[in-house]
């Protein structure tokens, strides 16, 4: 019998055996193929030359296209997670004649899984599965950064994963490629042992309720060095998607996109392939030293990531972009491993940073300066559990930054619930919709709750129980929140992004500096001046960005605050002289954003 006929019978037998039969929804299964002698002779390097994908059709006739991955020798694997219970069928497309056009079917089992996560309600997260009442289930993102988790020894990895799960973290961030910790022996030779280890670890995290946030590499220069050609980079993305997309993951590009020339176009190239190949459309972003929002216009990202602890950047951008925001790793706790930079802080400072990031509208990501299991149960990590327990009992999927507050920073679902973080205890003034409210004080260190005196009205002044530490004030409309928390009703508020006011006569400030062309070797001073003072402009947030559109590197955050020296301009352009578009945002105490645009010459 000819090899092709043998393979056809093998494929038919595989369909009859139904390797995915009774697989619960959102659990991965594998359909495995072995190349025949003839096909193997034609494809001595299957990783490079074999194209194989399956188009799966769901019981509701929705189609998911999933690529296969090479798993050594002649073995090809299609890893698939059914997204609903019922009868599925699939058809193969391949440049291997023996496989092209082959079909199969199986029946998936029901599952209690809420599904994969996706962006919902503008700035928030939900699972793909709806509840019995037809409503989405919200996802409260709380991440931890353990960048070497794919490479740690098994005992260390398990200890970290178990600790983070016990602390209620539901995201763990790690690098797929990391310098000496390479996942490839050469551009077209994946280290199969390392990728099988990654498979096992993502599965283990998923079993603990943790999504793996996969960062491809530290920067795009590392990726280009590892994969010099476009075809090699595409194969890398296809391979990673094929191995991991059937599991609970997010894609996070590189750790810092700004660190490499052409970081933006390389990520656009990779992100476009990622968007094309990932049939599940898992969340996509890139890490950044400041903000990855400059990449949003390229169309492949669906959430933004931050690496700065400057509240002005994310607070203003939250008013500009209709995507969720994640603080990727703006600070790290030094719980004994030692400090290596100014953002390595003690537990109290890390806790305050996480709560402030939340008030900016970000989902927080915790990090520790230590990488071993001995640092996993540190004070700030335990205080993140307090954070999680608190927000899990709120309408967190509808809370948005709120500005009618003095003495603290707030989130609110207006008319229903207000959360105020008071970093420096003192008198607090809060304006609310006119109703009766229950008042609760929460200690963010240990989660202890103190019931305050109920309030009726629309404006009140209050002080924390003591001034010894930061506090969280929880203001809840009487009888309203309990009934609303019985369902995840995303439609209970309409989140509308504001239009930035750029009409010069209405902008209450002007740009004083810079005044002329800029030399990129010298950080120039910048300053803005209020031209119209009011109660709303008594406190202002400022964001200064610059972009050389012709070179396509994306905008850079040049500064915050009303004045200062611009950040280094290296990397903003490739060719000089250049024209830089400067945009200055000012946000007043009411959350209203204004903008002024200027153009300046850049000289080397």
C-alpha positions in Angstrom: 0.0 0.0 0.0 1.3 3.5 -0.9 2.5 5.8 2.0 -0.2 8.4 1.0 -2.9 5.7 1.4 -1.4 4.7 4.7 -1.5 8.3 6.0 -5.1 8.7 4.8 -6.1 5.6 6.7 -4.2 6.9 9.8 -6.0 10.2 9.5 -9.3 8.5 9.1 -8.6 6.3 12.1 -7.7 9.5 14.0 -11.0 11.0 13.2 -12.7 7.8 14.2 -10.8 7.8 17.5 -11.9 11.4 18.0 -8.8 12.6 19.9 -10.8 15.7 21.0 -13.9 13.7 21.9 -15.5 14.8 25.2 -12.9 17.6 25.7 -14.5 20.2 27.9 -14.9 23.6 26.4 -11.9 25.9 26.9 -9.6 22.9 27.6 -7.0 22.1 25.0 -6.7 18.8 23.1 -4.3 17.6 20.4 -4.7 16.2 16.9 -1.4 14.6 16.0 -0.1 13.7 12.5 3.1 11.9 11.4 4.6 12.7 8.0 4.8 9.8 5.6 8.2 8.7 4.3 7.5 10.5 1.0 6.4 13.8 2.7 9.3 13.7 5.1 11.7 13.4 2.2 10.1 16.4 0.6 10.2 18.3 3.9 13.4 17.5 5.7 13.0 20.7 7.8 9.3 20.6 8.7 9.5 23.6 11.0 10.5 25.7 8.0 8.6 24.3 5.1 5.4 22.5 6.3 2.2 24.6 6.2 -0.7 23.0 8.1 -3.8 24.5 9.7 -7.2 23.3 10.6 -10.5 25.2 10.2 -12.8 24.1 13.0 -16.5 24.7 12.7 -18.5 25.0 15.9 -22.0 23.8 16.6 -23.2 27.3 16.0 -21.3 27.4 12.7 -18.5 29.7 13.8 -15.1 29.0 12.3 -11.7 29.0 14.1 -8.5 28.6 12.1 -5.7 27.1 14.0 -2.1 26.5 12.8 -0.1 23.3 13.5 3.3 23.2 15.1 6.2 20.9 14.6 7.0 18.9 17.7 10.1 17.0 16.6 11.0 14.4 14.0 7.9 13.9 11.7 5.4 14.9 14.3 2.9 17.8 13.7 0.4 18.8 16.3 -2.8 20.9 16.1 -3.6 22.1 19.6 -7.2 23.2 19.9 -9.6 24.3 22.6 -13.3 24.0 21.7 -15.2 27.2 22.7 -18.6 25.5 23.2 -20.1 22.1 23.8 -21.5 20.1 21.0 -20.5 18.7 17.6 -17.4 20.1 15.9 -15.9 19.3 12.5 -12.7 20.4 10.9 -10.9 20.5 7.6 -7.1 20.6 7.0 -5.3 22.9 4.6 -1.7 22.1 3.9 1.1 22.2 1.4 1.6 18.5 2.3 -0.6 16.7 -0.3 -1.2 13.7 2.1 -2.9 16.0 4.6 -4.6 18.7 2.5 -8.3 18.5 2.5 -8.6 15.8 5.2 -11.6 16.2 7.5 -12.6 15.1 11.0 -15.2 15.6 13.7 -15.7 15.2 17.4 -18.1 16.2 20.2 -16.9 18.6 22.9 -18.3 18.4 26.4 -19.9 21.2 28.4 -17.6 23.1 30.9 -18.1 25.4 33.8 -15.3 27.6 32.4 -16.2 31.2 31.9 -14.0 31.2 28.8 -11.1 33.3 27.6 -10.8 37.0 28.6 -11.4 39.9 26.2 -11.8 43.7 26.4 -15.3 44.8 27.3 -17.1 48.0 28.4 -14.3 50.2 27.0 -11.7 50.0 29.8 -12.6 46.7 31.4 -12.3 42.9 31.0 -14.8 40.1 30.6 -14.9 36.4 29.8 -16.1 35.2 26.5 -18.9 33.0 28.0 -22.1 34.6 29.0 -24.0 33.6 32.1 -27.4 31.8 32.1 -29.0 35.2 32.0 -27.1 36.1 28.8 -24.7 38.6 30.5 -20.9 38.6 30.3 -18.9 37.7 33.4 -16.4 40.3 34.5 -12.7 39.6 34.9 -10.7 41.4 37.7 -7.2 41.4 36.4 -4.4 41.3 39.1 -1.0 40.4 37.7 2.4 39.4 38.9 5.6 39.7 37.0 7.9 36.6 37.1 9.8 37.2 33.9 11.9 34.0 34.2 9.1 31.6 35.1 9.5 29.7 31.8 13.1 29.0 32.6 13.1 28.4 36.4 13.7 24.9 37.8 10.5 23.0 38.4 10.5 23.3 42.2 11.0 27.0 42.1 8.3 27.5 39.4 5.8 25.4 41.3 6.4 27.2 44.5 6.0 30.6 42.9 2.9 29.6 41.0 1.3 28.1 44.1 2.1 31.2 46.2 0.7 33.5 43.6 -2.5 31.5 43.2 -3.0 31.5 47.0 -2.6 35.2 46.9 -5.3 35.4 44.2 -3.2 36.7 41.4 -4.8 35.6 38.1 -2.0 36.7 35.7 1.7 35.8 35.6 4.0 37.6 33.2 7.1 35.9 31.7 9.6 36.1 28.8 9.5 33.5 26.0 13.0 34.6 24.8 15.5 36.1 27.3 19.1 36.4 26.3 21.0 33.4 27.5 17.6 31.8 28.3 17.0 31.1 24.6 14.0 29.1 23.3 15.7 28.7 19.9 19.0 27.1 19.1 19.1 29.0 15.7 16.5 31.0 13.9 14.7 27.9 12.6 15.5 25.5 15.3 13.2 25.8 18.3 14.4 24.2 21.5 11.7 21.5 21.8 12.5 20.7 25.5 12.1 24.4 26.4 8.8 24.7 24.5 7.5 21.6 26.1 8.4 23.1 29.5 6.6 26.3 28.5 3.5 24.2 27.5 3.5 22.4 30.9 3.9 25.6 32.8 1.2 27.5 31.1 -1.1 24.5 31.7 -0.1 24.5 35.3 -0.8 28.2 35.7 -4.2 27.7 33.9 -5.1 24.9 36.3 -4.5 27.4 39.2 -6.8 30.0 37.5 -3.8 32.0 36.3 -3.5 33.4 32.7 0.0 33.4 31.3 1.1 36.9 30.0 3.7 35.9 27.4 6.4 38.5 26.5 8.3 37.6 23.3 11.6 39.1 24.2 13.2 42.1 26.1 13.1 44.3 23.0 12.7 44.2 19.3 16.5 44.3 18.7 16.7 40.9 20.5 14.0 39.5 18.2 15.6 40.8 15.1 18.9 39.3 16.2 17.3 36.0 16.9 15.2 36.0 13.8 17.0 38.2 11.2 14.4 37.8 8.3 10.8 38.6 8.1 10.0 34.9 7.2 11.8 33.7 10.4 9.9 36.2 12.6 6.6 35.1 11.1 7.5 31.4 11.7 8.3 32.3 15.3 4.9 33.9 15.9 3.1 31.1 14.1 4.9 28.6 16.3 4.1 30.4 19.5 0.5 30.8 18.6 0.2 27.2 17.5 1.6 26.0 20.8 -0.1 28.4 23.2 -3.2 30.0 21.8 -5.4 27.1 22.9 -4.6 27.9 26.5 -5.3 30.9 28.7 -2.7 33.5 27.6 -2.2 37.1 26.6 0.4 38.4 24.2 2.6 41.2 25.4 5.1 41.8 22.6 8.4 42.9 24.1 9.3 44.2 27.5 10.3 47.7 26.3 9.4 48.7 22.8 11.2 52.0 23.0 14.6 50.5 23.5 15.2 49.6 19.8 15.2 51.6 16.6 12.2 50.6 14.5 10.6 48.9 17.5 7.2 50.2 16.4 7.3 48.8 12.8 8.8 45.5 13.9 6.0 45.1 16.5 3.4 46.1 13.9 4.7 43.4 11.6 4.6 40.8 14.4 1.3 42.0 15.8 -0.4 41.9 12.5 0.6 38.2 12.1 -0.5 37.5 15.7 -3.9 39.0 15.0 -4.2 37.0 11.8 -3.2 33.6 13.3 -4.7 33.6 16.8 -8.2 32.4 16.1 -9.1 33.1 19.8 -8.1 36.7 19.6 -6.4 36.8 23.0 -5.6 40.3 24.3 -2.5 41.9 22.6 -0.2 44.7 23.7 3.5 45.4 24.2 5.4 46.4 27.2 6.9 49.9 27.5 9.2 51.9 29.7 6.5 54.6 29.7 3.4 53.7 27.7 2.6 51.5 24.7 -0.3 53.7 23.7 1.7 55.1 20.8 1.3 51.7 19.1 -2.5 51.6 19.3 -3.0 53.4 16.0 -1.3 50.5 14.2 -4.4 48.4 14.7 -3.0 45.2 16.2 -3.1 46.0 20.0 -6.3 45.9 22.0 -5.0 47.1 25.4 -2.3 49.5 26.6 0.6 48.7 29.0 2.5 51.0 31.3 6.0 50.8 32.8 6.0 54.2 34.5 4.8 55.2 38.0 4.0 58.7 36.8 0.2 59.0 37.4 -0.2 61.9 34.9 0.6 59.7 31.9 -2.0 57.0 32.4 -4.6 59.3 33.9 -4.6 61.6 30.9 -4.4 58.7 28.4 -7.3 57.0 30.1 -9.4 59.9 28.9 -8.1 59.5 25.3 -8.2 55.8 24.5 -11.0 53.3 24.5 -9.0 50.2 25.6 -8.2 48.6 28.9 -5.0 49.7 30.7 -2.5 47.5 32.6 0.4 48.6 34.8 3.0 46.1 33.7 5.9 46.6 36.1 6.2 50.2 37.2 7.7 49.3 40.7 9.1 46.2 42.4 9.1 45.3 46.0 12.4 44.8 47.7 11.6 42.1 50.2 15.3 41.3 50.9 16.8 40.5 47.5 18.3 44.1 47.2 17.6 47.1 45.1 18.9 47.7 41.6 17.1 50.9 40.7 15.0 53.8 42.0 11.7 51.9 41.4 12.7 49.1 43.8 10.7 50.0 46.9 9.6 48.8 50.3 6.2 47.1 50.8 4.4 50.3 51.8 5.6 52.2 48.8 4.6 49.4 46.4 1.2 49.1 48.0 0.6 52.9 47.5 1.8 52.6 43.9 -0.7 49.8 43.2 -3.6 51.7 44.6 -2.7 54.8 42.7 -2.4 52.9 39.5 -5.9 51.6 40.1 -7.2 55.1 40.6 -5.6 55.9 37.1 -7.9 53.2 35.7 -5.1 50.5 35.4 -5.1 46.9 36.3 -2.0 46.4 38.5 0.9 44.1 38.1 3.1 43.3 41.1 6.8 42.5 40.9 9.6 41.6 43.3 13.3 42.2 43.1 13.8 38.6 44.2 13.2 35.8 41.7 13.3 32.8 44.1 10.4 31.1 45.9 11.7 32.5 49.2 10.5 36.0 48.1 7.0 34.9 47.0 5.2 35.5 50.4 6.4 39.1 50.8 4.3 41.8 52.6 3.3 43.7 49.5 2.3 40.5 47.6 0.0 39.7 50.6 -1.4 43.2 50.5 -2.4 42.6 46.9 -4.7 40.0 48.2 -6.4 42.7 50.2 -6.7 44.7 47.0 -8.3 41.8 45.2 -10.8 40.9 48.0 -11.9 44.5 48.2 -12.5 45.0 44.4 -14.1 41.6 44.0 -16.9 42.9 46.2 -17.5 46.0 44.1 -18.9 46.9 40.6 -15.2 47.0 39.5 -16.1 46.4 35.8 -17.9 49.7 35.7 -15.8 51.9 38.0 -14.1 54.8 36.2 -11.8 57.6 37.4 -13.8 60.2 39.2 -12.7 63.8 39.9 -15.2 65.5 42.2 -12.9 64.8 45.2 -10.4 66.7 47.2 -7.8 65.0 49.4 -7.8 61.7 47.6 -8.2 60.0 44.3 -11.3 58.1 43.3 -13.1 55.7 41.1 -16.9 55.7 40.8 -20.0 54.2 39.3 -21.8 57.5 39.8 -25.1 57.3 41.6 -24.2 53.9 43.1 -20.6 53.4 44.3 -17.5 55.5 45.0 -14.0 54.2 45.9 -11.6 56.8 47.2 -7.9 56.2 47.9 -6.3 58.5 50.5 -2.5 58.1 50.3 -1.8 60.9 52.7 -4.5 60.9 55.4 -6.3 64.1 56.1 -9.7 65.8 55.5 -11.5 64.6 52.4 -14.2 66.3 50.4 -16.4 64.2 48.1 -19.3 65.2 45.9 -21.8 62.5 45.1 -25.3 62.2 43.6 -27.9 63.1 46.2 -28.9 59.9 48.0 -28.3 58.0 51.2 -25.0 56.2 51.4 -23.3 53.6 53.7 -19.7 54.5 54.6 -16.9 52.0 55.1 -13.2 52.6 55.8 -10.9 49.9 54.6 -7.3 49.4 55.8 -5.3 48.5 52.6 -2.6 46.8 54.7 -4.8 44.1 56.2 -8.3 44.6 54.8 -9.9 45.4 58.1 -13.2 47.3 57.6 -14.6 49.9 59.9 -18.2 51.0 59.4 -18.7 54.7 59.4 -21.7 56.9 60.0 -24.2 56.8 57.1 -24.6 59.9 55.1 -27.4 61.6 53.2 -26.8 64.4 50.7 -24.5 65.3 47.9 -21.4 66.8 49.5 -19.6 65.8 52.6 -16.3 66.2 54.4 -14.8 63.3 56.3 -11.5 62.2 57.8 -10.0 58.7 58.1 -10.2 56.8 61.4 -6.5 57.7 62.1 -3.6 59.3 60.3 -1.0 56.5 60.7 -1.3 55.0 57.2 -3.1 55.3 53.9 -6.9 54.4 53.7 -9.6 53.4 51.3 -13.0 55.0 51.6 -15.9 52.9 50.2 -19.1 54.9 49.7 -22.1 52.7 48.7 -25.7 53.9 47.9 -28.1 52.3 50.4 -29.9 49.3 49.1 -28.6 49.8 45.5 -25.3 47.9 45.3 -26.5 44.6 46.7 -29.2 44.3 44.1 -26.8 45.3 41.3 -24.1 42.8 42.3 -26.4 39.9 41.6 -25.5 40.1 37.9 -22.6 41.4 35.8 -24.7 43.9 33.8 -22.3 45.8 31.7 -25.0 47.8 30.2 -25.8 49.7 33.4 -23.6 52.7 32.3 -22.5 54.1 29.0 -18.8 55.0 29.0 -18.2 57.8 26.5 -14.7 59.0 25.7 -14.5 62.8 25.9 -13.5 64.9 23.0 -10.3 66.7 23.6 -10.7 70.5 23.5 -8.0 71.9 21.1 -9.8 75.1 20.1 -7.2 77.7 21.1 -9.5 80.3 22.6 -11.0 77.7 24.9 -7.6 76.2 26.0 -6.7 77.7 29.4 -3.0 77.5 29.0 -0.2 78.3 26.5 3.2 76.8 25.8 6.1 79.0 26.9 9.0 76.7 26.2 10.6 75.4 24.0 10.8 78.4 21.7 13.0 77.2 18.9 14.6 74.3 17.2 15.8 71.4 19.4 19.2 69.7 19.5 18.6 66.0 20.5 21.8 65.9 22.4 20.6 68.4 24.9 17.3 67.9 26.8 15.5 71.2 26.4 13.4 72.9 29.0 9.6 72.9 28.7 7.0 74.9 30.4 3.3 75.8 30.2 1.5 78.8 31.6 -2.1 79.1 32.7 -3.9 81.9 30.9 -7.2 81.5 32.6 -7.5 80.5 36.2 -10.6 78.9 37.7 -11.6 76.5 40.4 -11.2 73.7 37.8 -7.6 74.7 36.9 -6.5 74.9 40.6 -5.0 71.4 40.1 -3.8 70.4 36.6 -2.1 67.3 35.2 0.2 67.6 32.2 1.4 65.3 29.5 4.0 66.4 26.9 4.5 64.1 23.8 6.6 64.4 20.7 6.5 62.5 17.4 8.4 62.5 14.2 5.7 61.1 11.9 7.9 60.7 8.9 10.1 58.1 10.7 7.2 56.1 12.2 8.8 55.4 15.6 5.6 56.4 17.4 5.3 59.3 19.9 7.3 59.5 23.0 6.4 60.9 26.4 8.8 63.9 26.7 7.7 65.1 30.2 4.9 65.6 32.7 4.0 68.4 34.9 3.9 72.1 34.0 7.6 72.5 33.5 10.9 70.6 33.5 13.5 69.2 31.2 12.4 66.9 28.4 13.4 63.2 28.5 16.2 62.2 26.2 15.1 62.4 22.6 17.2 59.5 21.2 15.0 57.1 19.4 12.3 59.5 18.4 13.7 59.8 14.8 16.0 58.0 12.5 16.8 60.8 10.0 17.9 64.4 10.7 17.1 67.2 10.5 13.5 66.3 11.3 10.2 68.0 12.2 8.8 67.0 15.6 5.1 67.4 16.4 4.8 68.4 20.0 1.5 67.9 21.7 0.8 69.3 25.2 -2.2 67.9 27.1 -3.6 69.6 30.2 -6.3 68.0 32.3 -8.1 70.1 34.9 -9.6 69.0 38.3 -12.9 68.1 36.6 -11.2 65.6 34.2 -11.5 67.9 31.2 -8.6 67.5 28.7 -7.2 70.3 26.6 -4.4 70.1 24.0 -2.0 72.4 22.2 0.0 71.4 19.1 3.3 72.9 18.0 6.0 71.9 15.5 9.8 72.1 16.1 12.9 71.3 14.1 15.1 68.5 15.4 18.8 68.6 14.8 21.5 66.0 15.6 
